[in-house]
């Protein structure tokens, strides 16, 4: 398992899918010097207006064959549709990586 501090998360964003549901997208890069599996990445979706956590999710990528140093994997994770209630817009939201499993 590649330690979280050796996994770079880039291009992290929240967008609406074609079906109108919110999803988190991004890219993970193995920055270690070893072949390994990507850990399960936990993240929070935060309302930047009041710093309230609206959703807490995890990304589990199939990297059982290993991901080489420098290799990248893109991900898309659907999130709870209720986060866009009470006048919250996509521009109000921020994604924060909090841990790995």
ZIBELQUI-V820298 format. One record per pair of residues at least 6 apart in sequence whose C-alpha atoms are under 8 Angstrom apart, sorted by the first residue. I is the first residue (numbers start at 1). GAP is how many residues later the second one is. D is the distance in Angstrom with one decimal. If there is no record, write none. Layout:
i: {I	I}
gap: {GAP	GAP}
d: {D	D}
This chain:
i: {1	1	1	1	2	2	2	2	2	2	3	4	4	4	4	6	6	6	7	7	7	7	7	7	8	8	8	8	8	9	9	9	9	10	10	10	10	11	11	11	12	12	12	12	12	13	13	13	13	13	14	14	14	14	14	14	14	14	15	15	15	15	15	16	16	17	21	21	21	22	22	22	22	23	23	23	23	24	24	24	24	24	25	25	25	25	26	26	26	27	27	27	27	28	28	28	28	29	29	29	29	29	30	30	30	30	30	30	30	31	31	32	32	33	34	34	35	35	35	35	36	36	36	36	36	37	37	37	37	37	38	38	38	38	39	39	39	39	40	40	40	40	40	40	41	41	41	41	41	41	41	41	42	42	42	42	42	42	42	42	42	43	43	43	43	43	43	43	43	44	44	44	44	44	44	44	44	44	45	45	45	45	45	45	45	45	46	46	46	46	46	46	46	46	47	47	47	47	47	47	48	48	48	49	54	55	55	55	57	59	59	61	84}
gap: {35	36	37	38	28	30	34	35	36	37	36	35	37	95	96	24	25	26	21	22	23	24	25	31	19	20	21	22	23	17	18	19	20	16	17	18	19	14	15	16	12	13	14	15	83	11	12	13	81	82	8	9	10	11	76	79	80	81	7	8	9	10	75	6	7	6	57	58	60	56	57	58	59	53	54	55	56	52	53	54	55	71	49	50	51	52	48	49	50	45	46	47	48	44	45	46	47	40	41	42	43	44	8	37	38	39	40	41	42	38	39	37	38	36	34	35	31	32	33	34	27	29	30	31	32	26	27	28	29	30	23	25	28	29	21	22	61	62	18	19	20	21	60	61	17	18	19	56	57	58	59	60	14	15	16	17	55	56	57	58	59	13	14	15	52	53	54	55	56	9	10	11	12	13	51	52	53	54	8	9	10	11	48	49	50	51	6	7	8	9	47	48	49	50	6	7	41	45	46	47	44	45	46	43	29	24	25	28	22	16	18	14	6}
d: {5.3	4.7	6.1	6.1	7.5	7.3	5.5	5.8	5.6	6.4	7.2	6.9	7.9	7.6	6.2	6.2	5.0	5.2	6.3	5.5	5.0	5.7	7.5	7.6	8.0	5.6	5.0	6.7	6.6	6.8	5.7	4.7	6.6	5.9	5.2	6.5	8.0	7.5	5.0	6.2	7.1	5.7	4.3	7.1	7.3	5.7	5.4	6.4	7.8	7.0	6.7	5.6	4.5	6.3	6.8	7.6	7.8	7.6	5.7	5.6	6.5	7.5	7.2	4.4	6.1	6.5	7.3	7.8	6.2	6.2	5.9	7.4	6.4	6.5	5.4	4.2	5.3	5.7	5.1	6.4	7.1	7.9	7.5	5.6	4.5	6.5	5.8	5.6	6.9	6.5	5.6	4.2	6.1	5.5	5.3	6.2	7.8	8.0	6.0	5.7	4.4	6.6	7.7	6.8	6.7	5.2	5.2	5.7	6.6	5.9	5.7	5.7	7.6	5.3	6.6	5.8	5.6	5.5	4.5	6.1	7.8	7.9	4.5	5.4	6.8	5.1	5.9	7.3	4.8	6.0	6.9	6.0	7.7	7.2	7.2	7.9	5.9	6.0	6.5	5.6	4.7	7.1	5.4	5.2	5.4	5.1	6.7	7.2	7.8	6.1	4.5	6.7	7.3	5.8	4.2	6.4	6.0	5.7	5.1	5.7	7.7	5.8	5.5	6.1	6.7	5.4	4.3	5.2	7.0	6.3	7.4	5.7	4.4	6.4	5.8	5.3	6.5	6.9	5.8	5.6	5.1	6.3	6.5	5.7	4.7	6.5	5.5	4.5	5.6	7.3	5.5	5.1	6.2	7.4	6.4	6.6	7.6	5.6	4.8	6.5	5.5	5.8	6.3	6.5	5.8	7.4	6.8	7.1	7.4	7.8	6.8	7.5	7.6}
